[in-house]
Amino acid sequence: MARRKSKKGKSSVLAIIIVAVILLAGSKLVPQSSWDSLFNKSGVTDKLSSQAGMAVHFVDVGQGDCVVVESHGRYMLIDTGEADMGQRVLNYLNNLGVEKLDYCIATHPHSDHIGSMGKVLEDYPAEKLIMPELSEINIPTTSTFEKFLLSAEENCDEIIAAEAGFTYSMGEVEIQILGPCDQDEDLNNMSVVAKVSYGDSSFLITGDCSFDEEDDIMDNYYNHLESDVLKVGHHGSSGSTSVDWLEAIEPEIAVISVGEGNSYGHPTKKVLDRLEDFDCTVYRTDEMGTIVLETDGKSIALKS
């Protein structure tokens, strides 16, 4: 089993809480205020106050990725899934009350990530679109990519080449770009990797980032990787989410965007075993549908 470094002393705090709960239980009546106080001190909670400032929606688009970040009426969209998922994404944004996107990130030009992005941008233009800068060794010539580029040019105020080390803000939300660091023939390893933070809570969104890109990012930004939530790379492929990667991130929650009964065998047992070794709570879109995590900047809760 991989060794996991202690994170913010929570293990010892939780041990104290268990003992305290047993003592309280001995009194037969445990006031709700006591439970709330104990769990708040642990940093773990099953509910958030009305002051929750950011929600991250891992939208179920089958075998693909789509993430929506919302905070105080501002929105960022990361990927949109295949072309046939466009209406689902549009409906989701409409139900959230989105009028315009502050940011849109196209992690990389594979159809399960940007297949419907051109269509979505027609209805929901973006102020800033962030995408990887491609070269002659990896630029695709697919009609999906061409349609996406045409829509992006027409519907985005600014198109930005993702550059590792750059940071953007969306109100109180910080968006730190950590990858890609280098050109790679494998488009999966050209994925935009972004750390999205609100207060002390952080989410690492990874596209299809695989071993080579993980190594590059660790070489350059190891001390920036620690995050509470990891969006697992490449739908849980065995070529992603290495032990070293998990040691650098120390996630408490892992989210896997994956299609039910997919032909790739995602997520693989190897990745699930690695996540279990690191005591990660795993949420999967193939089992749960769309997953929404909320934070007030201190605690993170699954929205029911």
C-alpha positions as CSV (number, residue, x, y, z in Angstrom):
1,M,0.0,0.0,0.0
2,A,1.3,3.4,-0.9
3,R,2.2,5.6,2.0
4,R,0.1,8.8,2.4
5,K,1.4,11.8,4.1
6,S,-0.8,13.4,6.8
7,K,-2.9,16.2,5.4
8,K,-3.6,19.1,7.7
9,G,-3.6,16.8,10.7
10,K,-7.1,15.5,9.9
11,S,-6.3,11.9,10.8
12,S,-5.5,12.7,14.4
13,V,-8.4,15.1,14.6
14,L,-10.8,12.4,13.4
15,A,-9.4,10.0,15.9
16,I,-10.2,12.5,18.7
17,I,-13.7,13.0,17.2
18,I,-14.4,9.2,17.3
19,V,-13.5,9.1,21.0
20,A,-15.6,12.2,21.7
21,V,-18.6,10.7,19.8
22,I,-18.3,7.5,21.9
23,L,-18.3,9.6,25.1
24,L,-21.2,11.6,24.0
25,A,-23.1,8.5,23.0
26,G,-22.7,7.3,26.6
27,S,-24.9,10.1,27.7
28,K,-27.7,8.6,25.5
29,L,-28.6,12.0,24.1
30,V,-26.3,13.7,21.7
31,P,-27.4,17.2,20.9
32,Q,-27.2,18.2,17.2
33,S,-25.1,21.2,18.1
34,S,-22.4,18.8,19.5
35,W,-22.4,16.7,16.3
36,D,-22.1,19.8,14.2
37,S,-19.3,21.2,16.3
38,L,-17.3,18.0,16.2
39,F,-17.5,17.5,12.5
40,N,-16.8,21.2,11.8
41,K,-13.6,20.9,13.8
42,S,-12.6,17.9,11.6
43,G,-13.0,19.9,8.4
44,V,-15.4,17.2,7.2
45,T,-19.1,17.8,6.7
46,D,-22.1,16.4,5.0
47,K,-23.7,19.8,4.5
48,L,-22.6,23.4,3.9
49,S,-23.9,26.7,5.1
50,S,-25.8,29.1,2.9
51,Q,-22.4,30.8,2.4
52,A,-21.1,28.2,0.0
53,G,-19.2,30.2,-2.5
54,M,-18.3,27.7,-5.3
55,A,-19.9,24.7,-6.8
56,V,-18.2,22.3,-9.2
57,H,-20.5,20.3,-11.4
58,F,-19.1,17.1,-13.0
59,V,-21.8,16.8,-15.7
60,D,-22.6,13.3,-16.8
61,V,-21.9,13.3,-20.6
62,G,-21.3,9.5,-20.9
63,Q,-17.8,8.6,-22.0
64,G,-16.4,12.1,-22.0
65,D,-15.7,15.1,-19.8
66,C,-17.8,18.2,-18.9
67,V,-17.2,20.4,-15.8
68,V,-19.0,23.6,-14.8
69,V,-17.6,25.8,-12.1
70,E,-20.0,28.4,-10.7
71,S,-19.4,31.1,-8.1
72,H,-21.6,34.1,-7.2
73,G,-23.3,34.2,-10.6
74,R,-20.1,33.6,-12.7
75,Y,-19.4,30.5,-14.7
76,M,-16.6,28.5,-16.2
77,L,-17.1,25.6,-18.6
78,I,-14.4,22.9,-19.0
79,D,-15.1,20.5,-21.9
80,T,-18.5,19.4,-23.2
81,G,-18.3,15.8,-24.2
82,E,-19.2,14.3,-27.6
83,A,-21.2,16.1,-30.3
84,D,-24.4,14.2,-29.3
85,M,-24.1,15.6,-25.8
86,G,-24.5,19.3,-26.9
87,Q,-28.2,19.6,-26.0
88,R,-27.6,17.9,-22.6
89,V,-24.9,20.5,-21.8
90,L,-27.1,23.4,-23.1
91,N,-30.0,22.2,-21.0
92,Y,-27.8,22.0,-17.9
93,L,-26.4,25.5,-18.4
94,N,-29.9,26.8,-19.0
95,N,-31.2,25.2,-15.7
96,L,-28.3,26.9,-13.9
97,G,-29.4,30.3,-15.2
98,V,-26.2,30.9,-17.2
99,E,-26.3,33.7,-19.7
100,K,-22.7,34.0,-20.6
101,L,-19.5,32.1,-19.7
102,D,-16.7,34.0,-18.0
103,Y,-14.2,31.3,-19.0
104,C,-14.3,28.2,-21.2
105,I,-11.4,25.7,-21.2
106,A,-11.0,23.2,-24.0
107,T,-8.6,20.8,-22.4
108,H,-7.5,19.1,-25.7
109,P,-9.1,18.5,-29.1
110,H,-10.5,15.0,-28.7
111,S,-14.1,14.6,-29.6
112,D,-15.1,13.3,-26.2
113,H,-14.0,16.6,-24.7
114,I,-14.7,19.3,-27.4
115,G,-17.2,17.5,-29.7
116,S,-20.1,19.7,-28.7
117,M,-18.2,22.8,-27.6
118,G,-18.8,24.6,-30.9
119,K,-22.6,24.2,-30.5
120,V,-22.5,25.2,-26.9
121,L,-20.5,28.3,-27.5
122,E,-23.1,29.5,-30.1
123,D,-25.7,29.7,-27.3
124,Y,-23.3,30.6,-24.4
125,P,-20.5,32.8,-25.7
126,A,-17.3,33.0,-23.5
127,E,-15.3,36.0,-22.6
128,K,-12.1,34.0,-22.5
129,L,-11.4,30.6,-24.1
130,I,-8.3,28.8,-22.9
131,M,-6.9,25.9,-25.0
132,P,-3.6,24.2,-25.6
133,E,-1.2,25.7,-28.2
134,L,-0.7,23.0,-30.7
135,S,2.1,22.5,-33.3
136,E,2.7,20.8,-36.6
137,I,3.4,17.5,-34.7
138,N,-0.1,17.3,-33.1
139,I,-2.6,19.6,-34.6
140,P,-5.7,17.6,-35.7
141,T,-7.4,18.0,-39.1
142,T,-10.7,16.6,-38.0
143,S,-14.0,18.3,-39.0
144,T,-14.9,18.3,-35.2
145,F,-11.9,20.4,-34.5
146,E,-12.4,22.7,-37.4
147,K,-16.0,23.4,-36.4
148,F,-14.9,24.1,-32.9
149,L,-12.3,26.6,-34.1
150,L,-14.8,28.4,-36.3
151,S,-17.3,28.7,-33.4
152,A,-14.6,29.8,-31.0
153,E,-13.5,32.6,-33.3
154,E,-17.0,33.8,-33.6
155,N,-18.3,33.4,-30.1
156,C,-15.3,34.1,-27.8
157,D,-14.1,37.5,-27.0
158,E,-10.5,36.3,-26.4
159,I,-8.7,33.0,-27.2
160,I,-5.8,32.3,-24.9
161,A,-3.1,29.7,-25.4
162,A,-2.7,27.8,-22.1
163,E,0.6,28.6,-20.5
164,A,1.8,26.7,-17.5
165,G,2.3,29.0,-14.5
166,F,-0.3,31.6,-15.5
167,T,-3.1,32.3,-13.1
168,Y,-6.6,33.8,-13.9
169,S,-9.4,34.9,-11.6
170,M,-13.1,34.7,-11.7
171,G,-14.3,36.8,-8.8
172,E,-13.0,34.9,-5.7
173,V,-12.1,31.8,-7.8
174,E,-8.5,31.3,-8.8
175,I,-7.6,29.3,-11.9
176,Q,-4.0,28.2,-12.0
177,I,-2.7,26.6,-15.2
178,L,-0.2,23.8,-14.5
179,G,0.0,22.1,-17.9
180,P,0.8,21.3,-20.6
181,C,4.4,22.1,-20.1
182,D,5.8,20.8,-23.4
183,Q,4.7,19.8,-26.9
184,D,3.7,16.1,-27.2
185,E,2.6,14.0,-30.1
186,D,0.0,12.4,-27.9
187,L,-2.9,14.9,-27.6
188,N,-3.8,13.4,-24.2
189,N,-0.6,14.8,-22.9
190,M,-1.4,18.2,-24.3
191,S,-4.4,18.5,-21.9
192,V,-4.9,21.8,-20.1
193,V,-4.5,20.9,-16.4
194,A,-6.0,23.6,-14.1
195,K,-6.1,24.0,-10.4
196,V,-9.4,25.7,-9.4
197,S,-9.4,27.2,-5.9
198,Y,-11.8,29.0,-3.6
199,G,-10.5,29.9,-0.2
200,D,-8.7,26.9,1.2
201,S,-10.5,24.4,-1.1
202,S,-9.0,23.3,-4.4
203,F,-9.9,21.1,-7.3
204,L,-7.4,19.7,-9.9
205,I,-9.1,19.3,-13.3
206,T,-6.9,17.2,-15.6
207,G,-8.5,16.4,-18.9
208,D,-6.9,13.3,-20.3
209,C,-3.5,14.0,-18.7
210,S,-1.4,10.8,-18.7
211,F,1.9,9.6,-17.2
212,D,4.2,11.7,-19.4
213,E,2.4,15.0,-18.7
214,E,2.0,14.1,-15.0
215,D,5.8,13.7,-14.9
216,D,6.4,17.1,-16.7
217,I,4.0,18.9,-14.3
218,M,5.6,17.3,-11.2
219,D,9.0,18.4,-12.5
220,N,7.9,22.0,-12.8
221,Y,5.0,22.5,-10.3
222,Y,5.2,19.8,-7.7
223,N,4.6,22.2,-4.8
224,H,1.4,23.6,-6.5
225,L,-0.3,20.2,-7.0
226,E,-1.8,19.5,-3.5
227,S,-5.6,19.6,-4.0
228,D,-8.7,18.4,-2.1
229,V,-10.4,17.0,-5.2
230,L,-8.9,15.3,-8.2
231,K,-10.7,14.9,-11.5
232,V,-9.0,11.7,-12.5
233,G,-7.2,11.9,-15.8
234,H,-8.3,10.0,-18.9
235,H,-11.5,8.5,-17.4
236,G,-9.5,6.2,-15.1
237,S,-7.2,4.8,-17.8
238,S,-4.4,2.6,-16.5
239,G,-1.9,5.0,-18.2
240,S,-2.9,7.9,-15.9
241,T,-3.0,8.7,-12.2
242,S,0.4,7.3,-11.1
243,V,1.3,6.7,-7.5
244,D,3.8,9.6,-7.6
245,W,1.0,11.9,-9.0
246,L,-1.3,10.9,-6.1
247,E,1.5,11.5,-3.6
248,A,2.0,15.0,-5.0
249,I,-1.8,15.9,-5.0
250,E,-2.9,14.1,-1.8
251,P,-6.6,14.2,-2.8
252,E,-9.3,13.3,-0.4
253,I,-11.9,13.0,-3.2
254,A,-11.5,11.6,-6.7
255,V,-14.1,12.1,-9.4
256,I,-14.1,9.9,-12.5
257,S,-16.1,11.1,-15.6
258,V,-16.8,7.9,-17.5
259,G,-19.6,6.2,-19.5
260,E,-21.5,3.3,-18.1
261,G,-20.4,0.0,-19.7
262,N,-17.8,1.7,-21.9
263,S,-15.8,-0.5,-24.3
264,Y,-12.4,0.8,-22.9
265,G,-12.8,-0.8,-19.5
266,H,-12.6,2.6,-17.8
267,P,-12.0,3.1,-15.0
268,T,-9.4,0.4,-14.7
269,K,-8.9,-1.8,-11.6
270,K,-5.3,-0.5,-11.4
271,V,-6.4,3.1,-11.0
272,L,-9.2,2.2,-8.6
273,D,-6.7,0.2,-6.5
274,R,-4.3,3.2,-6.4
275,L,-7.1,5.5,-5.3
276,E,-8.1,3.1,-2.6
277,D,-4.5,2.9,-1.4
278,F,-4.6,6.7,-0.9
279,D,-7.9,6.5,1.0
280,C,-9.7,8.6,-1.6
281,T,-13.5,8.8,-1.6
282,V,-14.4,8.0,-5.3
283,Y,-17.4,9.4,-7.1
284,R,-18.1,8.1,-10.6
285,T,-20.6,9.6,-13.2
286,D,-21.4,6.1,-14.5
287,E,-22.7,5.2,-11.1
288,M,-24.1,8.5,-9.8
289,G,-24.8,10.6,-12.9
290,T,-23.9,14.3,-12.5
291,I,-21.9,15.0,-9.4
292,V,-21.9,18.4,-7.7
293,L,-19.4,19.4,-5.0
294,E,-19.9,22.6,-3.1
295,T,-17.4,24.5,-0.9
296,D,-17.5,27.5,1.4
297,G,-13.7,27.8,1.1
298,K,-13.1,25.5,4.0
299,S,-15.3,22.4,3.7
300,I,-16.4,20.4,0.7
301,A,-19.7,18.6,0.5
302,L,-21.5,16.4,-2.0
303,K,-24.8,18.2,-3.0
304,S,-27.7,15.7,-2.8
